[in-house]
Amino acid sequence: MKDLDGWTPPQPGEKAETMRPNAPAKLTSALYTSHVPAIGAAMDLGKTEEPYWKKVFDGYTWTRKWAKENTPDVVILVYNDHATAFDSSLIPTFVLGTGAEYPVADEGYGPRPVPDVKGYPEFAAHLAQSVIQDDFDLTLVNEMVVDHGLTVPLSLVYDQVEEWPVKVIPLAVNVVQYPVPSGRRCYELGKALRRAIDKWDGPELNVQIWGTGGMSHQLQGPRAGLINQEWDNAFLDMLISDPLGLTEWPHIDYVDEAGSEGIELVMWLIARGAMDDQFGGGAPEVNHRFYHVPASNTAVGHLVITNPVAAPTEAADTEDEKVPVGATA
């Protein structure tokens, strides 16, 4: 077995529970955000300064500054497809994009006026090899369109640009058609992704993982319009301080407490399961936390946390945004 800078990968059948020091690919930060389609429409239609929407976009002001000063080489962006690339004829649970480019989908009103997404086939192929050998049966896709689940987070973080400043590896999770994966399964996928990142022996890379999806919301039926602020903030608290404990929440609790579309939150556990502290490293710093109700008919949640290896630059690291792990903001 090859020794990598003093770190010996696990034997076949074993799974690393410690992170690789001085790895060429460094997971620096995890970012979490809702991907409400109306937010993208507000940007595309020039409504960001309207009083209703300004309250939402003000919550991302810090993040946009931070993102300019902490631009990664590649983002693994976890999201769910909304019956655009996939429909009832094909329902993969976990889809990893291994292509070079992903066009923006037409979701019924024309494609959003945002750039197409550039992939990273070499790194994606490496992730696929490692994660599948780590017992996750991914569906690999070289060609697909991407909808608001992926483009709205990019717009919220990078605003309106001619070209996205990062390569993106899409990771689509089925949280639309039951059966959906559990929070524990998503958390373990995050750990498999981190093991894959640590095994990368190519060029040095700054890697971020973004977990996206709505907080509490329900779009149909007698409970349409449901929002549960107390539950949402309890989820954020647990995500920060005890992600493994959070995996014990059954999926039916998400549906009961956060609405039928609140199940999207299990995707946030993929990004959290990959962080240093889940492999014996230091706890992440909570750089920014934001919660707002309403945006369209949902709650908006947003969180940025950073591994000790990559503390934010001084310009972005303002005192009023530093929050100890486990605290609420």
Stockholm file with secondary structure:
# STOCKHOLM 1.0

chainA/1-329         MKDLDGWTPPQPGEKAETMRPNAPAKLTSALYTSHVPAIGAAMDLGKTEEPYWKKVFDGYTWTRKWAKENTPDVVILVYNDHATAFDSSLIPTFVLGTGAEYPVADEGYGPRPVPDVKGYPEFAAHLAQSVIQDDFDLTLVNEMVVDHGLTVPLSLVYDQVEEWPVKVIPLAVNVVQYPVPSGRRCYELGKALRRAIDKWDGPELNVQIWGTGGMSHQLQGPRAGLINQEWDNAFLDMLISDPLGLTEWPHIDYVDEAGSEGIELVMWLIARGAMDDQFGGGAPEVNHRFYHVPASNTAVGHLVITNPVAAPTEAADTEDEKVPVGATA
#=GR chainA/1-329 SS CCCBTTBCCCCTTCCCCSCCTTCSEEEEEEEEECCCHHHHHHHHTTCTTSHHHHHHHGGGHHHHHHHHHSCCSEEEEEECCCSSSCCTTCCCSEEEECSSEECBCBCSSCBCSSCCEECCHHHHHHHHHHHHHTTCCCEEESSCCBCHHHHHHHHHHHCSCSSCSSEEEEEEECCSSSSCCCHHHHHHHHHHHHHHHHHCCSSCEEEEEEEECCSSCCCSSTTTTCCCHHHHHHHHHHHHHCHHHHTTSCHHHHHHHHCTTGGGGGGHHHHHHTSGGGGTCCCCEEEEEEEEEEETTEEEEEEEEECGGGCCCTTTCCGGGCBCTTCCC
#=GC SS_cons         CCCBTTBCCCCTTCCCCSCCTTCSEEEEEEEEECCCHHHHHHHHTTCTTSHHHHHHHGGGHHHHHHHHHSCCSEEEEEECCCSSSCCTTCCCSEEEECSSEECBCBCSSCBCSSCCEECCHHHHHHHHHHHHHTTCCCEEESSCCBCHHHHHHHHHHHCSCSSCSSEEEEEEECCSSSSCCCHHHHHHHHHHHHHHHHHCCSSCEEEEEEEECCSSCCCSSTTTTCCCHHHHHHHHHHHHHCHHHHTTSCHHHHHHHHCTTGGGGGGHHHHHHTSGGGGTCCCCEEEEEEEEEEETTEEEEEEEEECGGGCCCTTTCCGGGCBCTTCCC
//
